[in-house]
Amino acid sequence: MIEVGSSAPEFHLILGKAYLYRRQLNEALSELNLASNADPNLPFVHLNLGIVYMRLNQNESARGGISEGRRH
């Protein structure tokens, strides 16, 4: 069961994905980093971080995020 509320890592993941969808990349990066710091094993958080970094043309960080996401 997931925790509900703004302190839950899942909340930050969902919010980060919403910002990513809206192409608000800085906000997405912030929320996804909060999710990752709270729960580094959270499924798809690293993959979404990789996508944000790719869209920000930060290719090395993008590769790291996507590689990390493949391990989870």
C-alpha positions as a Markdown table, in Angstrom:
| # | Residue | x | y | z |
|---|---|---|---|---|
| 1 | Met | 0.0 | 0.0 | 0.0 |
| 2 | Ile | 1.3 | 3.5 | -0.8 |
| 3 | Glu | 1.5 | 6.3 | 1.7 |
| 4 | Val | -0.7 | 9.2 | 0.9 |
| 5 | Gly | 0.4 | 12.8 | 1.2 |
| 6 | Ser | 3.0 | 15.3 | 0.0 |
| 7 | Ser | 5.8 | 13.6 | 1.9 |
| 8 | Ala | 5.3 | 10.3 | 0.1 |
| 9 | Pro | 7.9 | 9.4 | -2.6 |
| 10 | Glu | 5.1 | 8.2 | -4.8 |
| 11 | Phe | 3.5 | 11.6 | -4.6 |
| 12 | His | 6.7 | 13.3 | -5.9 |
| 13 | Leu | 7.1 | 10.7 | -8.6 |
| 14 | Ile | 3.5 | 11.3 | -9.9 |
| 15 | Leu | 3.9 | 15.1 | -9.7 |
| 16 | Gly | 7.3 | 14.9 | -11.4 |
| 17 | Lys | 5.8 | 12.9 | -14.2 |
| 18 | Ala | 3.0 | 15.4 | -14.6 |
| 19 | Tyr | 5.5 | 18.3 | -14.8 |
| 20 | Leu | 7.5 | 16.2 | -17.4 |
| 21 | Tyr | 4.3 | 15.7 | -19.5 |
| 22 | Arg | 3.7 | 19.5 | -19.4 |
| 23 | Arg | 7.4 | 20.1 | -20.3 |
| 24 | Gln | 8.0 | 22.0 | -17.1 |
| 25 | Leu | 11.4 | 20.4 | -16.9 |
| 26 | Asn | 12.9 | 22.2 | -13.9 |
| 27 | Glu | 9.9 | 21.4 | -11.8 |
| 28 | Ala | 9.9 | 17.8 | -13.0 |
| 29 | Leu | 13.6 | 17.5 | -12.1 |
| 30 | Ser | 13.0 | 18.9 | -8.6 |
| 31 | Glu | 10.1 | 16.5 | -7.8 |
| 32 | Leu | 11.7 | 13.5 | -9.3 |
| 33 | Asn | 14.9 | 14.1 | -7.2 |
| 34 | Leu | 12.7 | 14.4 | -4.1 |
| 35 | Ala | 11.2 | 11.0 | -5.0 |
| 36 | Ser | 14.6 | 9.4 | -5.7 |
| 37 | Asn | 16.1 | 10.7 | -2.5 |
| 38 | Ala | 13.2 | 9.5 | -0.4 |
| 39 | Asp | 13.1 | 6.0 | -2.1 |
| 40 | Pro | 15.9 | 5.2 | -4.5 |
| 41 | Asn | 14.3 | 1.9 | -5.3 |
| 42 | Leu | 11.0 | 3.5 | -6.4 |
| 43 | Pro | 10.1 | 2.0 | -9.8 |
| 44 | Phe | 10.5 | 4.3 | -12.8 |
| 45 | Val | 11.9 | 7.3 | -10.9 |
| 46 | His | 15.4 | 6.9 | -12.5 |
| 47 | Leu | 13.9 | 6.4 | -15.9 |
| 48 | Asn | 11.9 | 9.6 | -15.7 |
| 49 | Leu | 14.9 | 11.4 | -14.4 |
| 50 | Gly | 16.8 | 10.2 | -17.4 |
| 51 | Ile | 14.1 | 11.5 | -19.7 |
| 52 | Val | 14.2 | 14.9 | -18.0 |
| 53 | Tyr | 18.0 | 15.1 | -18.3 |
| 54 | Met | 17.7 | 14.1 | -22.0 |
| 55 | Arg | 15.3 | 16.9 | -22.7 |
| 56 | Leu | 17.6 | 19.3 | -20.9 |
| 57 | Asn | 20.4 | 18.1 | -23.2 |
| 58 | Gln | 22.4 | 16.7 | -20.2 |
| 59 | Asn | 23.3 | 13.5 | -21.9 |
| 60 | Glu | 25.7 | 12.1 | -19.3 |
| 61 | Ser | 23.1 | 12.5 | -16.6 |
| 62 | Ala | 20.5 | 11.1 | -18.8 |
| 63 | Arg | 22.5 | 7.9 | -19.5 |
| 64 | Gly | 23.1 | 7.5 | -15.7 |
| 65 | Gly | 19.4 | 7.9 | -14.9 |
| 66 | Ile | 18.3 | 5.4 | -17.6 |
| 67 | Ser | 21.0 | 2.9 | -16.6 |
| 68 | Glu | 20.0 | 3.1 | -13.0 |
| 69 | Gly | 16.3 | 2.7 | -13.9 |
| 70 | Arg | 17.1 | -0.5 | -15.8 |
| 71 | Arg | 18.5 | -2.0 | -12.6 |
| 72 | His | 15.3 | -1.5 | -10.7 |
